[in-house]
Amino acid sequence: MGLFIQIDVAQSEIGSELAEKIVSLCPVEIFAVEGDQLHAKVDREDECTLCELCLDAAPAGALVIRKMYKDEQLISRGGRP
């Protein structure tokens, strides 16, 4: 877990094709696909720039970015373009 950011992934909500898309969208390489499942690299979570590209692509509620320094979280919005 990162010191400032924690990213939670609901595996059941993200298929392998979407997982690959999210990996390619992330400008700081936080995500990886392992065994057809999307994972956040815990050693890279604090590199998150909060660009929200992953949140725009993922189904509603499938990704949650928790700001550990603040009582706030960002939740994916359902594949909005």
C-alpha positions as a Markdown table, in Angstrom:
| # | Residue | x | y | z |
|---|---|---|---|---|
| 1 | Met | 0.0 | 0.0 | 0.0 |
| 2 | Gly | 1.2 | 3.5 | -0.8 |
| 3 | Leu | 1.8 | 6.1 | 1.8 |
| 4 | Phe | -0.5 | 8.7 | 0.2 |
| 5 | Ile | -2.6 | 6.7 | -2.3 |
| 6 | Gln | -4.2 | 3.3 | -2.2 |
| 7 | Ile | -5.9 | 1.8 | -5.3 |
| 8 | Asp | -8.6 | -0.9 | -4.9 |
| 9 | Val | -9.6 | -3.0 | -8.0 |
| 10 | Ala | -12.8 | -5.0 | -8.1 |
| 11 | Gln | -11.5 | -7.9 | -10.2 |
| 12 | Ser | -14.9 | -9.3 | -11.1 |
| 13 | Glu | -15.9 | -6.0 | -12.8 |
| 14 | Ile | -12.9 | -5.7 | -15.2 |
| 15 | Gly | -12.4 | -8.1 | -18.0 |
| 16 | Ser | -9.0 | -8.8 | -19.6 |
| 17 | Glu | -9.6 | -6.5 | -22.6 |
| 18 | Leu | -10.5 | -3.6 | -20.3 |
| 19 | Ala | -7.6 | -4.4 | -18.0 |
| 20 | Glu | -5.2 | -4.0 | -20.9 |
| 21 | Lys | -6.8 | -0.7 | -21.9 |
| 22 | Ile | -6.5 | 0.7 | -18.3 |
| 23 | Val | -2.8 | -0.3 | -18.2 |
| 24 | Ser | -2.2 | 1.5 | -21.5 |
| 25 | Leu | -4.1 | 4.7 | -20.3 |
| 26 | Cys | -2.1 | 5.1 | -17.1 |
| 27 | Pro | 0.7 | 7.7 | -17.7 |
| 28 | Val | 2.8 | 6.6 | -14.7 |
| 29 | Glu | 2.5 | 2.8 | -15.1 |
| 30 | Ile | 0.7 | 2.0 | -11.9 |
| 31 | Phe | -1.3 | -0.9 | -13.3 |
| 32 | Ala | -0.4 | -4.3 | -14.6 |
| 33 | Val | -2.2 | -7.4 | -15.9 |
| 34 | Glu | -1.4 | -10.6 | -14.2 |
| 35 | Gly | -3.3 | -13.8 | -15.2 |
| 36 | Asp | -5.9 | -11.7 | -17.1 |
| 37 | Gln | -6.6 | -9.6 | -14.0 |
| 38 | Leu | -5.9 | -5.9 | -13.4 |
| 39 | His | -3.7 | -5.1 | -10.4 |
| 40 | Ala | -2.3 | -1.9 | -9.0 |
| 41 | Lys | 1.4 | -2.1 | -8.3 |
| 42 | Val | 1.5 | -1.2 | -4.7 |
| 43 | Asp | 5.1 | 0.1 | -4.9 |
| 44 | Arg | 3.9 | 2.6 | -7.6 |
| 45 | Glu | 0.6 | 3.8 | -6.1 |
| 46 | Asp | 2.1 | 7.0 | -4.7 |
| 47 | Glu | 3.1 | 7.9 | -8.3 |
| 48 | Cys | -0.5 | 8.4 | -9.1 |
| 49 | Thr | -1.1 | 11.9 | -10.6 |
| 50 | Leu | -4.9 | 11.7 | -10.0 |
| 51 | Cys | -5.5 | 12.2 | -13.8 |
| 52 | Glu | -8.6 | 10.0 | -13.5 |
| 53 | Leu | -8.1 | 8.3 | -16.9 |
| 54 | Cys | -8.5 | 4.9 | -15.3 |
| 55 | Leu | -11.7 | 6.1 | -13.4 |
| 56 | Asp | -13.2 | 7.2 | -16.7 |
| 57 | Ala | -12.6 | 3.9 | -18.4 |
| 58 | Ala | -13.6 | 1.5 | -15.6 |
| 59 | Pro | -17.2 | 0.4 | -14.8 |
| 60 | Ala | -18.9 | 2.3 | -12.0 |
| 61 | Gly | -17.4 | 1.4 | -8.6 |
| 62 | Ala | -14.8 | -1.0 | -10.1 |
| 63 | Leu | -11.8 | 1.2 | -9.2 |
| 64 | Val | -11.4 | 3.3 | -6.1 |
| 65 | Ile | -8.5 | 5.6 | -5.4 |
| 66 | Arg | -8.2 | 6.4 | -1.8 |
| 67 | Lys | -6.3 | 9.5 | -0.7 |
| 68 | Met | -4.7 | 8.3 | 2.5 |
| 69 | Tyr | -3.7 | 11.9 | 3.5 |
| 70 | Lys | -7.3 | 13.1 | 3.3 |
| 71 | Asp | -10.7 | 11.5 | 4.0 |
| 72 | Glu | -11.5 | 11.3 | 0.3 |
| 73 | Gln | -11.8 | 8.7 | -2.4 |
| 74 | Leu | -12.4 | 8.8 | -6.1 |
| 75 | Ile | -14.6 | 6.1 | -7.6 |
| 76 | Ser | -14.8 | 5.0 | -11.2 |
| 77 | Arg | -17.8 | 6.3 | -13.2 |
| 78 | Gly | -18.8 | 3.6 | -15.6 |
| 79 | Gly | -16.8 | 3.8 | -18.7 |
| 80 | Arg | -17.6 | 7.4 | -19.5 |
| 81 | Pro | -15.8 | 8.6 | -22.7 |
